[in-house]
Amino acid sequence: MNEKDRIQRTFLQEKMYEMEESGALNCLLSLEHFMRKNCLRISDLFSKMDSSGDGFVSAEELRRGMK
């Protein structure tokens, strides 16, 4: 493994650890499961969460969509 690959691997390991600690990894895994179960693409999911129809998902819309 060359130096560039080692640095990238270390960076990714650190990010995975941070995601696990913050709960973000569980959130993303839940989203993935829901999307696969319902045959949704990420754009479909965010369209469903965008209750205002403005083309953006606000923090509140995201919170409601995650429940």
C-alpha positions as a printed NumPy array, in Angstrom:
array([[  0.   ,   0.   ,   0.   ],
       [  1.458,   3.34 ,  -0.992],
       [  1.486,   6.465,   1.196],
       [ -1.486,   8.108,  -0.549],
       [ -3.639,   4.989,  -0.071],
       [ -2.586,   4.721,   3.579],
       [ -3.542,   8.355,   4.251],
       [ -6.888,   7.918,   2.518],
       [ -7.602,   4.713,   4.445],
       [ -6.768,   6.402,   7.753],
       [ -9.012,   9.355,   6.864],
       [-11.916,   7.054,   6.01 ],
       [-11.444,   5.057,   9.213],
       [-11.523,   8.26 ,  11.26 ],
       [-14.696,   9.433,   9.483],
       [-16.395,   6.078,  10.068],
       [-15.516,   6.28 ,  13.754],
       [-16.95 ,   9.816,  13.951],
       [-20.13 ,   8.694,  12.187],
       [-20.549,   5.762,  14.578],
       [-19.995,   7.962,  17.622],
       [-22.45 ,  10.643,  16.495],
       [-25.179,   8.225,  15.435],
       [-24.954,   9.408,  11.827],
       [-24.04 ,   5.932,  10.588],
       [-27.219,   4.425,  12.065],
       [-29.236,   7.226,  10.485],
       [-27.725,   6.587,   7.054],
       [-28.194,   2.838,   7.372],
       [-31.849,   3.375,   8.294],
       [-32.301,   5.605,   5.251],
       [-30.666,   3.018,   3.029],
       [-32.907,   0.264,   4.401],
       [-36.054,   2.369,   3.916],
       [-35.048,   3.289,   0.374],
       [-34.309,  -0.304,  -0.617],
       [-37.511,  -1.587,   0.984],
       [-39.595,   1.022,  -0.851],
       [-37.589,   1.025,  -4.133],
       [-36.759,   4.726,  -3.76 ],
       [-33.926,   6.792,  -5.121],
       [-32.447,   9.575,  -2.973],
       [-34.264,  12.145,  -5.122],
       [-37.575,  10.333,  -4.466],
       [-36.9  ,  10.316,  -0.741],
       [-36.076,  14.011,  -0.576],
       [-39.101,  14.884,  -2.716],
       [-41.273,  13.091,  -0.162],
       [-39.614,  15.016,   2.684],
       [-39.971,  18.397,   0.938],
       [-43.431,  19.165,   2.329],
       [-43.221,  22.852,   1.342],
       [-42.478,  21.958,  -2.282],
       [-39.725,  24.559,  -2.551],
       [-37.143,  22.074,  -3.837],
       [-35.176,  22.117,  -0.579],
       [-35.383,  19.977,   2.546],
       [-35.232,  22.155,   5.633],
       [-33.906,  20.872,   8.945],
       [-37.483,  20.559,  10.222],
       [-38.616,  18.664,   7.118],
       [-35.65 ,  16.332,   7.52 ],
       [-36.485,  15.722,  11.193],
       [-40.127,  14.973,  10.35 ],
       [-39.088,  12.746,   7.464],
       [-36.753,  10.731,   9.67 ],
       [-39.49 ,   9.824,  12.166]])
